[in-house]
């Protein structure tokens, strides 16, 4: 392809960099356990948690950090979490059972998401906090507690549909939570069922990266908490959910160059940068660019704990312009957060083996077939673009020919089974048997979309940790946060 390669190099912190610089280990693992293979790094989770805790300390706030379990099914990660002071947000009966079995006590678990009666019953039976979406869900929980003579259940009310005062700004619609304008009937129901429900606070859910929208929601929740207090209720927590984001790329300049190049390619000003001319939401209408770029902002210098810090420092426009953190502290409210992707930042890689390298007849990018399915490396499902890291089987096999452009295909008998629609640039041509490692896939990109289509197995998972300069590993479900014994390598 003409022009300079448009790399999107992944951001690699010390642990992942060390792991990816251990080719003998990675090839041994995939030779033994197959491709694709997910490798999780539980100790990184504890480091990420410390970063979030430091933000709490900076703003003198108490409260809890809950890992959003749905981001990864790993037992190793959950058990490592149990060895910290953090909690977990579960969104299904199975996730609740998994969390309890991993060693998390009920006071460190919050149940969110759509709930069936079985999920609600176990949540109430074990006395975990329940985040309620609707008045109907509230009534259902109260009925269960009474019918089965269960302990009084701790609950949060999850709200949505917030509106700023002054200039009209609305948070985007969500199918979760009760519109804040309908909170009065919800509080009426709480008062009616005060004998079986203990309202500990309110929460919000927003599917957005906008700091302004999240600040508006937090302000709205503060006003509802004041309404609770005026009714004689005693709320003590505000849950701001997740959505703190991840900075996936090492170089913001590469991201700017790629998105500019993609725009030029869609307009026909340069050769296509995707398989089949896919525009990621952009299209060319008679020479005019239309549509919206449907990609995750892969370079986000303000993400994770830094994003939370900026949110807490944001002035509350409708509450005197004081920082949101100051208002939380003034009322002695606990701050609850539910990071998923952000708490799993740098916590894993996905290894895929190169099966075939073909040169197409049109002379375009190489066709590389991997021993993996697109849903095993679900970066595309989340609009995340970044390069894989090449891990050659033989370190001396590169021919010095320089970078190559390639399309990465999966192993299913489907035209749509593309590991990435983007044309990937690799530093050299890989060979069958080499590995392509996709970094930072622990958050949502390992098993959230995994299937067993065409009787092809889902990727296996191992946990890896460092002992000095040496990497050791075990199967994911054999990991416990204790001194490794038999079976660890």
PLY file of the C-alpha trace (Angstrom):
ply
format ascii 1.0
element vertex 489
property float x
property float y
property float z
element edge 488
property int vertex1
property int vertex2
end_header
0.00 0.00 0.00
1.24 3.48 -0.76
2.47 5.88 1.92
3.89 5.27 5.35
2.48 2.47 7.53
-0.22 3.70 9.87
0.69 1.92 13.07
-1.52 1.88 16.18
0.95 0.56 18.73
-0.64 -0.65 21.98
0.24 0.99 25.27
2.22 -1.54 27.31
3.02 -1.06 30.97
5.86 -2.96 32.62
4.08 -6.27 33.34
2.57 -6.76 29.89
5.79 -5.61 28.23
7.74 -8.18 30.24
5.24 -10.92 29.43
5.30 -10.17 25.70
9.09 -10.21 25.80
8.96 -13.84 26.97
8.51 -15.66 23.63
9.56 -19.09 24.92
6.84 -18.98 27.59
4.15 -17.74 25.19
4.90 -20.38 22.57
5.06 -23.10 25.23
1.63 -22.05 26.51
-0.04 -22.04 23.10
1.64 -25.29 22.06
0.25 -26.94 25.20
-3.14 -25.25 25.53
-4.01 -24.19 22.00
-4.78 -21.01 20.15
-6.37 -18.67 20.93
-5.29 -18.44 24.54
-6.11 -15.73 27.07
-3.48 -14.86 29.67
-4.63 -12.76 32.63
-2.30 -10.95 35.05
-4.08 -10.77 38.43
-1.45 -8.67 40.23
-2.06 -5.79 37.81
-5.64 -5.63 39.06
-4.38 -4.84 42.56
-2.14 -2.07 41.16
-5.06 -0.53 39.29
-7.17 -0.63 42.42
-4.49 1.30 44.30
-4.68 4.04 41.65
-8.43 4.39 42.19
-7.97 4.36 45.96
-5.43 7.17 45.68
-8.11 9.35 44.06
-10.44 8.67 47.00
-7.62 9.66 49.35
-6.86 12.85 47.41
-10.45 14.01 47.82
-10.75 12.65 51.40
-13.65 10.40 50.42
-14.72 7.05 51.83
-16.57 4.39 49.88
-16.04 1.29 47.80
-14.62 0.33 44.41
-16.63 -2.48 42.78
-15.19 -4.39 39.81
-17.86 -4.80 37.11
-17.77 -8.61 36.91
-19.31 -8.74 33.43
-16.09 -7.35 31.94
-14.33 -10.70 32.43
-15.32 -14.19 33.60
-11.87 -15.01 35.02
-11.80 -16.81 38.37
-8.19 -15.75 38.91
-8.99 -12.07 38.59
-12.00 -12.37 40.90
-10.03 -14.29 43.54
-7.23 -11.73 43.40
-9.86 -9.04 43.90
-11.15 -10.90 46.96
-7.68 -10.57 48.49
-7.98 -6.75 48.36
-10.48 -4.45 50.09
-12.52 -3.93 46.89
-15.91 -5.31 45.96
-17.65 -6.65 42.88
-20.71 -5.59 40.91
-22.61 -8.67 39.69
-25.27 -8.60 36.99
-26.60 -12.17 36.98
-27.30 -15.13 39.24
-24.19 -16.92 37.92
-21.97 -13.91 38.59
-23.30 -13.66 42.15
-22.59 -17.36 42.75
-19.11 -16.91 41.25
-18.34 -13.92 43.48
-19.46 -15.70 46.66
-17.40 -18.75 45.69
-14.33 -16.61 45.04
-14.31 -15.42 48.65
-16.08 -12.07 48.40
-18.31 -11.46 51.40
-21.86 -10.11 50.90
-20.98 -6.65 52.23
-18.58 -6.32 49.27
-21.09 -7.28 46.55
-23.64 -5.14 44.71
-26.24 -6.76 42.45
-27.13 -4.68 39.38
-28.58 -5.22 35.92
-31.82 -6.99 34.91
-32.88 -9.44 37.61
-35.04 -12.55 37.60
-36.66 -13.89 40.81
-33.85 -16.41 41.46
-31.19 -13.69 41.24
-33.20 -11.40 43.52
-33.81 -14.18 46.04
-30.12 -15.14 46.36
-29.14 -11.48 46.58
-31.63 -10.94 49.40
-30.83 -14.27 51.10
-27.10 -13.46 51.23
-27.68 -9.79 52.17
-25.80 -8.25 49.26
-26.73 -4.70 48.27
-29.30 -4.59 45.46
-29.31 -1.75 42.92
-32.94 -1.41 41.81
-33.84 -0.19 38.33
-37.58 0.30 38.65
-40.44 0.51 41.12
-41.61 -2.89 39.87
-38.26 -4.42 40.78
-38.46 -2.76 44.19
-41.92 -4.22 44.82
-40.74 -7.65 43.69
-37.79 -7.58 46.10
-39.95 -6.42 49.01
-42.40 -9.26 48.33
-39.60 -11.83 48.28
-38.13 -10.58 51.55
-41.50 -10.77 53.29
-42.55 -14.11 51.80
-39.30 -15.87 52.75
-38.76 -13.97 56.01
-35.37 -12.72 54.82
-33.18 -10.08 56.48
-33.90 -6.45 55.68
-32.35 -5.82 52.26
-29.91 -2.98 51.54
-30.89 -1.19 48.32
-29.72 1.55 45.96
-32.11 3.33 43.58
-30.63 3.59 40.10
-31.68 6.74 38.24
-31.37 8.10 34.69
-32.66 10.93 32.47
-30.91 13.82 34.21
-31.22 17.43 33.05
-28.94 20.40 33.70
-30.31 23.73 34.86
-29.76 26.86 32.76
-28.56 25.82 29.30
-30.60 22.76 28.45
-28.35 19.69 28.55
-29.77 16.19 28.82
-27.88 13.03 29.64
-28.44 10.45 26.91
-31.24 7.95 27.21
-30.66 4.67 28.99
-32.93 1.66 29.23
-31.64 1.16 32.78
-32.79 3.02 35.84
-35.82 5.16 36.64
-36.05 8.65 35.15
-35.07 11.14 37.84
-38.35 12.98 37.23
-40.16 9.85 38.44
-38.14 9.49 41.64
-40.96 10.66 43.94
-43.15 7.53 43.43
-40.01 5.43 43.87
-39.28 7.08 47.23
-42.93 6.63 48.22
-42.47 2.89 47.63
-39.27 2.87 49.71
-41.16 4.45 52.61
-43.99 1.92 52.29
-41.54 -0.97 52.48
-39.18 0.50 55.08
-39.70 -2.58 57.26
-37.97 -4.83 54.68
-35.83 -2.41 52.62
-32.96 -0.23 53.85
-32.24 2.58 51.37
-28.48 3.18 51.52
-28.28 5.57 48.56
-28.78 6.23 44.87
-26.89 5.40 41.68
-26.85 6.30 38.03
-26.06 4.50 34.80
-24.80 6.34 31.71
-23.46 4.85 28.49
-21.18 7.77 27.65
-17.60 8.98 27.89
-18.78 12.57 28.43
-17.50 13.99 31.72
-20.09 16.78 31.53
-22.99 14.33 31.30
-21.65 12.31 34.22
-21.26 15.48 36.30
-24.88 16.42 35.54
-25.99 12.97 36.68
-23.97 13.22 39.88
-25.52 16.61 40.65
-28.97 15.17 40.01
-28.27 12.31 42.40
-27.15 14.75 45.09
-30.49 16.54 44.81
-32.38 13.23 45.13
-30.33 12.36 48.21
-31.43 15.66 49.74
-35.03 14.74 49.00
-34.44 11.41 50.75
-33.14 13.18 53.84
-36.10 15.57 53.86
-38.37 12.49 54.06
-36.51 11.21 57.09
-34.60 8.53 55.15
-30.90 8.10 55.89
-29.03 7.51 52.62
-25.25 7.32 52.90
-23.86 6.45 49.47
-23.80 7.66 45.88
-22.80 5.16 43.17
-21.47 6.76 39.98
-21.14 3.50 38.05
-18.31 2.95 35.58
-17.29 4.25 32.18
-13.91 5.67 33.22
-12.25 4.38 30.07
-8.85 3.06 29.03
-6.00 4.59 27.06
-5.21 1.73 24.67
-2.54 3.37 22.51
1.05 4.34 23.22
1.06 7.32 20.86
-1.75 9.83 20.42
-0.14 11.06 17.23
-0.65 7.63 15.65
-4.34 7.80 16.49
-4.69 11.24 14.89
-2.82 10.12 11.77
-4.93 6.97 11.45
-8.31 8.67 11.83
-7.22 11.35 9.34
-6.07 8.65 6.94
-9.34 6.74 7.35
-11.29 9.87 6.48
-9.14 10.38 3.38
-9.61 6.74 2.38
-13.40 6.97 2.70
-13.32 10.06 0.46
-11.19 8.23 -2.11
-8.12 10.40 -1.52
-5.93 7.39 -0.68
-6.21 3.58 -0.96
-8.63 1.86 1.45
-7.44 1.29 5.00
-9.97 -1.44 5.75
-11.13 -4.75 4.31
-13.84 -4.12 1.71
-13.61 -0.36 2.18
-15.42 -0.49 5.53
-15.76 3.06 6.88
-16.41 2.46 10.60
-19.55 4.57 10.31
-18.20 7.08 7.78
-19.37 7.16 4.15
-18.76 9.12 0.99
-21.84 10.77 -0.52
-20.87 12.45 -3.78
-17.58 13.66 -2.36
-19.01 14.75 0.99
-18.13 12.91 4.20
-21.22 11.69 6.03
-21.90 9.63 9.13
-20.23 9.36 12.52
-17.00 7.55 13.33
-18.10 4.51 15.33
-14.82 3.81 17.11
-13.77 3.82 20.73
-11.44 6.79 21.36
-8.44 4.48 21.68
-6.12 7.27 22.78
-7.53 8.70 26.01
-4.86 10.40 28.11
-7.53 11.15 30.75
-8.88 7.72 31.58
-9.28 5.32 34.48
-8.45 6.81 37.87
-7.50 10.14 36.27
-10.99 10.40 34.77
-12.53 9.82 38.20
-10.27 12.52 39.64
-11.45 15.04 37.02
-15.09 14.12 37.61
-14.78 14.71 41.34
-13.02 18.03 40.76
-15.75 19.17 38.34
-17.78 22.17 39.61
-21.44 21.50 40.37
-23.01 24.25 38.28
-26.45 23.97 39.89
-25.10 23.63 43.44
-23.01 26.76 43.86
-20.15 25.81 41.57
-18.32 23.86 44.25
-16.38 20.69 43.32
-18.51 17.57 43.36
-16.09 15.88 45.75
-16.53 18.71 48.26
-20.31 18.24 48.21
-19.98 14.51 48.78
-17.59 15.11 51.67
-19.74 17.84 53.21
-22.69 15.45 53.49
-20.47 12.50 54.51
-21.68 10.45 51.55
-19.66 7.39 50.58
-18.59 7.28 46.94
-19.13 3.99 45.12
-17.60 3.32 41.70
-18.01 0.35 39.34
-15.04 0.32 36.94
-14.84 -2.66 34.60
-12.60 -1.89 31.64
-10.56 0.62 33.67
-9.88 -1.72 36.59
-8.81 -4.43 34.12
-6.46 -2.13 32.20
-3.22 -4.00 31.33
-4.58 -7.16 33.00
-4.30 -9.55 30.07
-3.36 -10.51 26.53
-4.85 -12.81 23.91
-2.44 -15.06 22.00
-3.29 -16.25 18.48
-1.26 -18.51 16.24
-0.62 -17.72 12.58
-1.94 -20.57 10.41
-1.51 -19.21 6.90
-0.03 -16.19 5.10
-1.24 -15.57 1.54
-0.53 -12.92 -1.03
-3.77 -11.94 -2.79
-3.88 -11.85 -6.56
-4.53 -8.11 -6.61
-1.27 -7.47 -4.82
-2.99 -5.82 -1.86
-2.43 -6.47 1.84
-1.43 -9.96 2.92
-4.20 -12.33 4.01
-3.25 -13.80 7.39
-5.42 -16.55 8.84
-5.23 -17.00 12.60
-6.20 -19.90 14.85
-8.93 -17.81 16.46
-12.44 -16.53 15.85
-13.41 -12.88 15.80
-15.39 -13.31 19.01
-12.27 -14.64 20.75
-10.56 -11.28 20.18
-13.59 -9.01 20.40
-11.81 -5.70 19.84
-13.98 -4.93 16.82
-17.17 -5.42 18.85
-16.07 -2.54 21.06
-14.62 -0.40 18.28
-11.09 -0.69 19.69
-8.30 -0.47 17.13
-4.70 -1.35 17.97
-1.91 -3.41 16.50
-1.12 -6.94 17.63
2.39 -7.62 18.88
4.31 -10.11 16.72
5.98 -12.94 18.66
8.01 -14.98 16.13
8.65 -18.65 16.86
12.20 -18.32 15.57
13.84 -15.01 16.45
16.13 -15.06 13.41
13.53 -15.69 10.71
12.76 -12.09 9.76
13.93 -11.32 6.24
14.57 -7.61 6.78
11.97 -6.74 4.14
10.38 -4.16 6.42
6.75 -3.53 7.35
3.83 -5.25 5.66
0.13 -4.47 5.43
-2.23 -7.32 6.29
-5.83 -8.31 6.83
-6.38 -10.67 9.74
-8.97 -13.41 9.24
-10.46 -15.84 11.71
-10.88 -19.60 11.47
-14.65 -19.77 10.90
-16.12 -20.60 7.51
-17.70 -17.15 7.30
-16.82 -14.14 5.19
-17.61 -11.97 8.21
-15.09 -13.67 10.51
-12.57 -10.83 10.56
-10.30 -10.39 13.55
-10.13 -6.74 12.54
-11.61 -4.90 9.57
-8.73 -2.46 9.71
-5.68 -3.04 7.55
-3.02 -3.87 10.13
0.62 -2.90 9.61
3.18 -5.33 11.01
6.93 -4.64 11.32
7.71 -7.70 9.20
5.96 -10.57 7.44
4.94 -13.27 9.93
5.31 -16.99 9.26
3.00 -19.88 10.09
3.62 -20.84 13.71
4.35 -17.30 14.82
2.08 -15.67 17.37
0.18 -12.41 17.15
-0.55 -11.17 20.66
-3.40 -8.73 21.24
-2.61 -6.66 24.32
-4.99 -5.31 26.95
-7.96 -7.53 26.12
-9.01 -8.36 29.70
-11.75 -5.71 29.73
-14.72 -7.07 27.70
-12.61 -8.39 24.79
-11.85 -11.91 26.04
-15.09 -13.74 26.70
-17.96 -11.24 26.73
-18.81 -12.28 23.15
-17.24 -15.75 23.09
-19.08 -18.58 21.32
-18.45 -22.20 20.34
-19.59 -21.78 16.75
-18.85 -24.64 14.31
-17.79 -26.79 17.28
-14.69 -24.68 17.66
-13.87 -24.28 21.35
-13.80 -20.98 23.15
-10.35 -19.80 24.15
-8.84 -21.27 27.29
-7.51 -18.99 29.97
-4.44 -19.02 32.21
-3.20 -16.74 34.98
0.39 -15.50 35.02
2.42 -13.74 37.69
6.02 -12.76 38.29
8.37 -14.15 40.90
11.39 -11.91 40.61
12.41 -11.97 36.96
10.61 -15.25 36.28
7.06 -15.66 35.00
4.94 -18.46 36.43
1.47 -19.60 35.38
-1.43 -21.91 36.11
-4.86 -22.57 34.65
-7.24 -19.74 35.45
-9.53 -21.78 37.69
-6.54 -23.16 39.64
-5.30 -19.73 40.69
-5.71 -18.55 44.28
-4.00 -15.47 45.79
-1.78 -17.64 47.99
1.71 -19.05 47.55
1.42 -21.22 44.41
1.79 -24.94 45.00
1.67 -28.00 42.77
0.60 -27.38 39.18
2.07 -23.89 38.82
4.81 -23.51 36.26
0 1
1 2
2 3
3 4
4 5
5 6
6 7
7 8
8 9
9 10
10 11
11 12
12 13
13 14
14 15
15 16
16 17
17 18
18 19
19 20
20 21
21 22
22 23
23 24
24 25
25 26
26 27
27 28
28 29
29 30
30 31
31 32
32 33
33 34
34 35
35 36
36 37
37 38
38 39
39 40
40 41
41 42
42 43
43 44
44 45
45 46
46 47
47 48
48 49
49 50
50 51
51 52
52 53
53 54
54 55
55 56
56 57
57 58
58 59
59 60
60 61
61 62
62 63
63 64
64 65
65 66
66 67
67 68
68 69
69 70
70 71
71 72
72 73
73 74
74 75
75 76
76 77
77 78
78 79
79 80
80 81
81 82
82 83
83 84
84 85
85 86
86 87
87 88
88 89
89 90
90 91
91 92
92 93
93 94
94 95
95 96
96 97
97 98
98 99
99 100
100 101
101 102
102 103
103 104
104 105
105 106
106 107
107 108
108 109
109 110
110 111
111 112
112 113
113 114
114 115
115 116
116 117
117 118
118 119
119 120
120 121
121 122
122 123
123 124
124 125
125 126
126 127
127 128
128 129
129 130
130 131
131 132
132 133
133 134
134 135
135 136
136 137
137 138
138 139
139 140
140 141
141 142
142 143
143 144
144 145
145 146
146 147
147 148
148 149
149 150
150 151
151 152
152 153
153 154
154 155
155 156
156 157
157 158
158 159
159 160
160 161
161 162
162 163
163 164
164 165
165 166
166 167
167 168
168 169
169 170
170 171
171 172
172 173
173 174
174 175
175 176
176 177
177 178
178 179
179 180
180 181
181 182
182 183
183 184
184 185
185 186
186 187
187 188
188 189
189 190
190 191
191 192
192 193
193 194
194 195
195 196
196 197
197 198
198 199
199 200
200 201
201 202
202 203
203 204
204 205
205 206
206 207
207 208
208 209
209 210
210 211
211 212
212 213
213 214
214 215
215 216
216 217
217 218
218 219
219 220
220 221
221 222
222 223
223 224
224 225
225 226
226 227
227 228
228 229
229 230
230 231
231 232
232 233
233 234
234 235
235 236
236 237
237 238
238 239
239 240
240 241
241 242
242 243
243 244
244 245
245 246
246 247
247 248
248 249
249 250
250 251
251 252
252 253
253 254
254 255
255 256
256 257
257 258
258 259
259 260
260 261
261 262
262 263
263 264
264 265
265 266
266 267
267 268
268 269
269 270
270 271
271 272
272 273
273 274
274 275
275 276
276 277
277 278
278 279
279 280
280 281
281 282
282 283
283 284
284 285
285 286
286 287
287 288
288 289
289 290
290 291
291 292
292 293
293 294
294 295
295 296
296 297
297 298
298 299
299 300
300 301
301 302
302 303
303 304
304 305
305 306
306 307
307 308
308 309
309 310
310 311
311 312
312 313
313 314
314 315
315 316
316 317
317 318
318 319
319 320
320 321
321 322
322 323
323 324
324 325
325 326
326 327
327 328
328 329
329 330
330 331
331 332
332 333
333 334
334 335
335 336
336 337
337 338
338 339
339 340
340 341
341 342
342 343
343 344
344 345
345 346
346 347
347 348
348 349
349 350
350 351
351 352
352 353
353 354
354 355
355 356
356 357
357 358
358 359
359 360
360 361
361 362
362 363
363 364
364 365
365 366
366 367
367 368
368 369
369 370
370 371
371 372
372 373
373 374
374 375
375 376
376 377
377 378
378 379
379 380
380 381
381 382
382 383
383 384
384 385
385 386
386 387
387 388
388 389
389 390
390 391
391 392
392 393
393 394
394 395
395 396
396 397
397 398
398 399
399 400
400 401
401 402
402 403
403 404
404 405
405 406
406 407
407 408
408 409
409 410
410 411
411 412
412 413
413 414
414 415
415 416
416 417
417 418
418 419
419 420
420 421
421 422
422 423
423 424
424 425
425 426
426 427
427 428
428 429
429 430
430 431
431 432
432 433
433 434
434 435
435 436
436 437
437 438
438 439
439 440
440 441
441 442
442 443
443 444
444 445
445 446
446 447
447 448
448 449
449 450
450 451
451 452
452 453
453 454
454 455
455 456
456 457
457 458
458 459
459 460
460 461
461 462
462 463
463 464
464 465
465 466
466 467
467 468
468 469
469 470
470 471
471 472
472 473
473 474
474 475
475 476
476 477
477 478
478 479
479 480
480 481
481 482
482 483
483 484
484 485
485 486
486 487
487 488
